[in-house]
C-alpha cells in the first residue's frame, strides 16, 4: 500500500535547480545551516562515500517550519559560509527551495522526482532529524518519494532509532553494509550510517556567538531609537 497522500502544489516552473542527469546518484542534504559546522561537513562526506554518490547537494532552506526563525542569518550569508568550508567539487550549493515557494521537504522532493525522473536521489538527514521526523509535514510522503539515509549525531542514536518514524518504517531499513545500493532502491528504503561524530551544534554556536558579542555602546543605543 502506498504511503503517499494527496498531490503537492509548487511555485514557479522556472525554478533553477542544479544540473541532475539521468543515472546519476545525487544526495540531497537540506537544512537551515545556521551556521554550518564540522558536523554538517562530516555528514556530507559520509554520504558521498558510503552511498557512492556522484553529487551531494547542500539544500539551504529559507527557514524551518518547526523552528523559530528570528535568529536566522540571511540566506546569502549561510551560503557563503558553506562555500568557505567546502572544497570537494562534488558538493553543490543550492537554495532553489526559496523559488519553489514552500518550506516543506515533501513538496521539494516531489518536485525533484517529477523534474528528473531518471536521476537516483537520496535524502540525507542527521539522526536528530529522524528523532522528530514524525512531526514533519507529510513525512510518510518523504519516505515514499525517495530513499533516505540517516547520519549519526552525538547523543541522538537511541532517540532516533526509538522515534515513531523509525519504528513505523523499520521494515524498510537496510543494513549499513548495503548503503552503497540505497540510491538504486525503490522507496521506501533507508539506512542508518555510523561515522565520526562532531560535538558541534548550530544552536550552541549561535548561543556562544550572542554571548561573545561586545555590548553596544549606550550612545549607539540612543541613536538607534
C-alpha positions as CSV (number, residue, x, y, z in Angstrom):
1,X,0.0,0.0,0.0
2,X,1.3,3.5,-0.9
3,X,2.4,5.8,1.9
4,X,1.7,8.9,-0.2
5,X,-1.2,11.2,0.4
6,X,-2.8,13.8,-1.9
7,X,-0.7,15.6,-4.6
8,X,1.6,18.5,-3.9
9,X,1.4,22.0,-5.4
10,X,4.5,24.0,-6.4
11,X,5.6,27.5,-7.1
12,X,7.2,28.8,-10.4
13,X,8.0,26.3,-13.1
14,X,11.1,28.5,-13.7
15,X,12.8,27.1,-10.5
16,X,16.6,26.9,-11.1
17,X,17.8,23.7,-9.5
18,X,21.3,22.3,-10.1
19,X,22.0,20.0,-13.0
20,X,20.9,16.5,-12.5
21,X,21.5,13.9,-15.2
22,X,19.7,10.6,-15.8
23,X,21.5,7.7,-14.0
24,X,23.4,10.0,-11.5
25,X,23.2,9.3,-7.8
26,X,22.6,12.6,-6.0
27,X,22.2,13.1,-2.3
28,X,20.0,16.0,-1.0
29,X,21.1,17.3,2.4
30,X,18.7,20.0,3.4
31,X,18.7,22.4,6.3
32,X,19.0,25.9,7.5
33,X,22.7,25.5,8.3
34,X,22.5,28.4,10.8
35,X,25.5,28.3,10.9
36,X,27.1,25.4,9.0
37,X,29.7,23.5,11.0
38,X,32.0,20.5,11.0
39,X,29.1,18.1,11.8
40,X,27.4,19.1,8.6
41,X,30.6,18.6,6.7
42,X,31.1,15.1,8.2
43,X,27.6,14.1,7.2
44,X,28.1,15.3,3.7
45,X,31.4,13.5,3.3
46,X,30.0,10.3,4.9
47,X,27.0,10.3,2.5
48,X,29.2,10.9,-0.6
49,X,31.5,8.0,0.3
50,X,29.1,5.4,1.8
51,X,26.2,5.9,-0.6
52,X,28.6,6.1,-3.6
53,X,27.1,9.4,-4.7
54,X,28.1,11.4,-7.8
55,X,26.9,14.7,-6.2
56,X,25.8,15.9,-2.8
57,X,23.6,19.0,-2.8
58,X,23.6,21.3,0.2
59,X,20.0,22.5,0.0
60,X,20.0,25.7,2.1
61,X,16.4,26.4,3.1
62,X,14.8,29.8,3.7
63,X,13.5,28.7,7.0
64,X,12.5,25.7,9.2
65,X,8.7,25.4,9.8
66,X,9.4,23.6,13.1
67,X,11.7,26.3,14.5
68,X,11.6,29.9,15.5
69,X,13.4,31.7,12.7
70,X,14.0,35.0,14.3
71,X,17.7,34.3,14.7
72,X,18.1,33.0,11.1
73,X,21.0,34.6,9.3
74,X,20.4,35.9,5.7
75,X,20.3,33.1,3.1
76,X,23.3,34.7,1.3
77,X,25.4,34.6,4.5
78,X,24.7,31.0,5.1
79,X,25.5,30.0,1.5
80,X,28.8,32.0,1.7
81,X,29.7,30.2,5.0
82,X,29.2,26.8,3.4
83,X,31.1,27.8,0.3
84,X,34.0,28.7,2.5
85,X,34.2,25.3,4.2
86,X,33.7,23.0,1.2
87,X,36.4,22.2,-1.3
88,X,35.0,19.0,-2.8
89,X,33.7,19.7,-6.3
90,X,31.1,17.0,-5.9
91,X,29.4,19.2,-3.3
92,X,26.9,21.6,-4.8
93,X,25.3,24.5,-3.0
94,X,21.7,25.4,-3.9
95,X,18.8,27.4,-2.4
96,X,16.2,26.7,-5.1
97,X,13.6,25.8,-2.4
98,X,13.1,29.6,-2.0
99,X,11.9,29.7,-5.6
100,X,9.5,26.8,-5.0
101,X,7.7,29.0,-2.5
102,X,7.4,26.2,0.0
103,X,9.3,25.4,3.2
104,X,8.2,21.8,3.2
105,X,10.6,19.0,2.3
106,X,7.8,16.7,1.0
107,X,6.9,19.2,-1.7
108,X,10.6,19.8,-2.6
109,X,11.4,16.2,-3.1
110,X,8.2,15.6,-5.1
111,X,9.3,18.4,-7.4
112,X,12.7,16.9,-7.9
113,X,11.5,13.5,-8.8
114,X,9.0,14.9,-11.2
115,X,11.5,17.1,-12.9
116,X,14.3,14.5,-13.0
117,X,12.6,11.0,-13.2
118,X,15.8,9.3,-14.4
119,X,18.0,10.6,-11.5
120,X,18.6,8.5,-8.4
121,X,18.0,10.9,-5.5
122,X,18.7,10.1,-1.8
123,X,17.5,12.4,1.0
124,X,20.2,12.8,3.7
125,X,19.4,13.8,7.3
126,X,21.0,13.7,10.7
127,X,19.9,11.4,13.5
128,X,18.5,14.4,15.3
129,X,16.1,15.0,12.4
130,X,15.0,11.3,12.5
131,X,14.0,11.8,16.1
132,X,11.5,14.4,15.1
133,X,10.7,13.2,11.6
134,X,7.2,12.2,12.6
135,X,6.4,15.9,13.1
136,X,7.4,16.9,9.6
137,X,4.6,17.7,7.2
138,X,3.8,14.6,5.1
139,X,6.7,12.7,6.4
140,X,5.3,9.5,5.0
141,X,5.3,11.1,1.6
142,X,9.0,11.9,2.0
143,X,9.7,8.2,2.8
144,X,7.7,7.1,-0.2
145,X,9.2,9.6,-2.6
146,X,12.9,8.7,-2.4
147,X,15.3,6.6,-0.3
148,X,16.8,8.3,2.7
149,X,20.0,8.0,4.8
150,X,20.3,9.0,8.4
151,X,23.8,10.0,9.5
152,X,24.6,9.6,13.2
153,X,24.8,12.6,15.5
154,X,26.3,12.7,19.0
155,X,23.7,11.9,21.7
156,X,20.9,11.2,19.2
157,X,21.3,7.5,18.2
158,X,19.0,6.0,20.7
159,X,16.3,8.7,20.4
160,X,16.4,8.5,16.6
161,X,16.0,4.7,16.5
162,X,13.2,4.8,19.1
163,X,11.3,7.5,17.3
164,X,7.8,7.0,15.9
165,X,9.0,7.4,12.3
166,X,11.9,4.9,12.8
167,X,9.5,2.3,14.3
168,X,6.9,2.9,11.6
169,X,9.5,2.4,8.8
170,X,11.6,-0.3,10.5
171,X,10.7,-3.0,7.9
172,X,12.1,-0.7,5.1
173,X,15.5,-0.2,6.7
174,X,18.5,-1.9,5.0
175,X,21.8,-2.8,6.7
176,X,24.5,-0.2,6.8
177,X,26.7,-2.6,4.9
178,X,24.3,-2.3,1.9
179,X,24.3,1.5,1.9
180,X,26.1,1.7,-1.5
181,X,22.9,0.3,-3.1
182,X,20.5,2.6,-1.4
183,X,20.2,5.2,-4.2
184,X,19.1,2.4,-6.6
185,X,16.4,1.0,-4.4
186,X,12.7,1.8,-4.7
187,X,11.3,3.8,-1.8
188,X,10.5,3.4,0.9
189,X,14.1,2.4,1.8
190,X,16.5,3.8,4.3
191,X,19.7,3.2,6.3
192,X,21.5,4.5,9.4
193,X,25.1,5.5,8.9
194,X,27.5,5.5,11.8
195,X,30.5,7.8,11.4
196,X,33.0,10.0,13.2
197,X,31.0,12.3,15.4
198,X,31.4,16.1,15.9
199,X,30.0,17.7,19.1
200,X,29.3,20.9,17.3
201,X,25.7,22.2,17.2
202,X,24.3,25.2,15.2
203,X,22.1,26.1,18.2
204,X,25.0,26.1,20.6
205,X,27.2,28.0,18.2
206,X,24.6,30.7,17.8
207,X,24.3,31.0,21.6
208,X,28.0,31.3,22.1
209,X,28.1,33.9,19.3
210,X,25.5,36.0,21.1
211,X,27.3,35.7,24.4
212,X,30.6,36.7,22.9
213,X,29.3,39.7,21.1
214,X,30.6,43.0,22.7
215,X,27.9,45.2,24.3
216,X,26.6,48.0,22.2
217,X,27.7,51.5,23.5
218,X,25.0,53.5,25.3
219,X,25.1,56.4,22.8
220,X,24.6,53.9,19.9
221,X,21.5,52.5,21.6
222,X,20.1,56.0,22.0
223,X,20.8,57.0,18.4
224,X,19.1,53.8,17.2
225,X,15.7,54.7,18.8
